[in-house]
Amino acid sequence: MAAGPWLLLLCLVAGAALQARAQPDSKGFITVDCGLSEETGYVDDTTKFFNVPDAGFIDTGTNHNISAEYVVPIMLKTWYSVRSFAGAGVRNCYTLRSLEPGLKYMVRARFLYGNYDRLDRFPAFDLYIGVNYWLTVNISGPDAVVFEEAIVVVPENFLQVCLVDIGAGAPFISGLDLRPLKRTLYPHVTPAQGLTLVNRLNFGPTNQSSFFRYPVDPHDRIWDTFFPKYREDPLLPGLERISTTERVRNDDFFEVPSAVLQTAIVPPSVSGNIYFTWYPRPTRIDPTPGHIVILHFAELQVLPRGSVRQLNVTLNDKPWYTSSISPFYLSDLMVNNTVPFNYDGRYKLSVEATSNSTLPPILNAAEVFSVFPTTNLSTDSQDVSAITAIKAKYRVTKNWMGDPCVPNDMAWDRLTCSYGATGSRPRITSVNLSSSDLNGDISLSFTNLKAVQYLDLSNNNLIGSIPDALSQLPSLTLLDLSGNQLDGSIPSGLLKKSQDGSLNLRYRNNPKLCPNGNSCQLPPKKNSKLALYIAVPAVLLVVIVLVTILLICLLKEKKQGSMNNSITPQNETMTDHGTENVIADDRSLRRLESRRFTYKELEMITNNFQQVLGQGGFGYVYSGFLEDGTQVAVKLRSHSSNQGVKEFLAEAEILTRIHHMNLVSMIGYCMDGEYMALVYEYMSEGTLQEHIEGM
């Protein structure tokens, strides 16, 4: 018995540890080793980054190791494992939290297939950043290492990176990195536009296989070594590398590390040029995406007196700038386009010396990006917070991943959203969690779904009381709570809306629920049976005595009536006895101190006869509420009932004449055309028979 609290404590500690591992480090970095089965992370010997397991960021997918034949000695540990989403639904998302809204972040996703599934099938799948399509990943071979990097503005305090199955093989991922950037960096990145990395090139390092990364680059950008070609000329022996150990200033919008700018390449003569090429990468939404090119020039040598280094840049044999470029000594001169270039075919960028130059051209570094739109708006943040809390509380096992409403073809199962005018965020308007095995009380997070119209929580295992705050939802028109284990009273606000017709409230099959707006007592507990053993015989005795007195009174009245009606005047016209009896009965009821209801009023009182309390030979008994909130029982005569008007009148007279604490009191009646009904006080504790059977 004592293990329960300790088990709960261990779960809380484990959850807290998992959440702690899912936080950015002191630099704001998040480095995720996807598929890592270890509960704790590790420090990579090469990068010195702390790699965390991905269990704190996603709850779908399975862990796998790549085939041993693709593991090589120089491989980083992060490449050993992958998380696969085979059979895990269309969309699966990593959620990176504790971010700064409005800040720019670099996102890097890493992939190495390594035949982890032993199928030798190279998949293709889509990547989304939040609700915006990013690109399609194409795996070309088992040992192909794929880096995909983007720079975006993060609108919320979290960011989701989603893998989407497009029917071309199961999505998988090896690693995921997040790095914060200064707001001033990469001015091309806006809330409406992101950048996808095509190339980030470091020209002229001495080691051809090396690349620069953190701590050389404080933003952990990976600068690849690149050796561009020069114009084919048999007289030119090859490109030359130049370098310096002096610091090179980089006071611009891109903050290229000094270590990258300290090396450069030049042709061996002034007539040579430097060029490199790339091809556009079509995406599903843009077959010819625009490109941003950023070039960096820094003079690394003290030029001899009278020497001049001037250069021009051409793109696809067209001048990029009308004026020439003269690099500064030990200072970065940056050149970039503000409007994206857009060509259908190959891009060829060339750096050439001008006619006035006495020295060959120089190039230190370059970055090439393609642009992609980030204009899709996510679901209203309050709705997202509410439905995410609901998912966590009830551990919803449906594929509720990513944004609840966007894209609309990936909206969460059993949710309905509204998509308003351009510039407005989608709202959740319907939540259907019927028969979803929900346990516990009704989450107050439901009350934060301010646009919800339909809320169906029927046929679950919900307990406790109904939150009164549900009545404050401005758009709610249907609330179905039937088939649960709720207790207490229905809040008066919900009852009022139900009675005025603005809310369809359903609450059948909640045995412990009191439908009136007042406080009610729960059914007697087992230890109260002794009181029932004493009370039931006493009640039976009182009832027998009262019924005996009633029968004597009725027989006496019947005898007197027969004597009074034994002689009929000769001149009295005979009338239809059925009509006469109905009129007489109606007059008799009018003499009773009771209220007369119309059938329409009964429909309103019982909410169209929705909740049945019981059934007898007379007809069904329905639950209802008067204008002041008083609960009543309405016994409606069935058209198929064998009991007629006289039986109806007899029961009404009994309830009207006899008053006792153990008998219900009559409140009113209805005789409206073919409809006849009795309205009497509601017995909240059930019937005598129910108490006897429950002992």
Buried (B, 14 or more C-beta within 10 A) or exposed (E): EEEEEEEEEEEEEEEEEBEEBBEBEEEBBBBBBBBBEEEEBBEBEEBEBBBBBBBBBBEBBBBBEBBEEBEEEEBBEBBBBBBBBBEBBBBBBBBBBEBBEEBBBBBBBBBBBBBBBEEEEBBBBBBBBBBBBBBBBBBEEBBEEBBBBBBBBBBBEBBBBBBBBBEBBBBBBBBBBBBBBEEEBBEBBEEEBBBBBBEBBBBBBEEEEEBBBBEBBEBBBBBEBBBBEBEEEEEBEEBBBBEBEEEBEBEBEBBBBBBBBBBBBBBBBBEBBBBBEBEBBEBEEBEBBBBBBBBBBBBBBEEEEEEBBBBBBBBBEEEBEEEBBBBEBBBBBBBBBEEBBEBEEEBBBBBBBBEEBEBBBBBBBBBBBBBBEBEBBBBBEBBBEBBBBBBEBBEBEEBBBBBBBBBEEBBBEBBBBBBEEEEEBBBBBBBBBBEBEBEEBBBBBBBBBBBBBBBBBBBBEBBBBBBBBBBEBEEBBBBBBBBBBBBBBBBBBBBBBBBEEEBBBBBBBBEBBBBBBEEBEEBBEEEEEEEBEEBBEEBEEBBEEBEEEBEEBEEEEEEEEEEEEEEEEEEEEEEEEEEEBBEEBBEEBEEBEBEBBEBEBBEBBBBEBBBEBBEEEBBBBBBBBBEEEBBBBBBBBBEEBEBBBEBBBBBBBBBBEBEEEEBBEBBBBBBBEEBBBBBBBBBEEBEBEEBEEEE
